[in-house]
């Protein structure tokens, strides 16, 4: 598969070829993961922060990208939430423990075992990626792939912020 690989960090002025187009083996879905054929991946400012080293990935190389839309190609062991062919989206959360108080309260981003898509695990700047089925979401047909991708980060953050204000109509 083709993928954009981040091998080294640094400011774009000194590292203009931060991402390298490579041929890589397609990933195999692990326990409770789905294999996704990527059709669109948004570009978030977080990727710029990763590439330039402000929020560095813990390991390199890594495939960035956390605003992913695609179709499920296969299910790993124990994954049954999505049938092959289902259109799904994947955002920032790649995985979390599912057991701690943060996970049980819907605050998986605070989990000590939190892993980020495209930073702690390979993301969507590739033809294929894997994702934990708990953090893949069905995408309504009303959205094109390109329109849906940014909603998986910027859209989700804006919606959550608005919801947390407690704003009511009127």
Secondary structure, 3 states (H helix, E strand, C coil): CEEEEECCCCCCCCCCCCEEEEECCCCCCCCCEEEEEEEEECCCHHHHHHHHCCCCCCCCCECCCCCEEEEEEEECCCCCCCCCCCEEEECCEEECCCCCHHHHCCCHHHCCCCEEECCCECCCCECEEEEEHHHEEECCCCCCHHHHHHHHCHHHHHHHHHHHHCCCCC
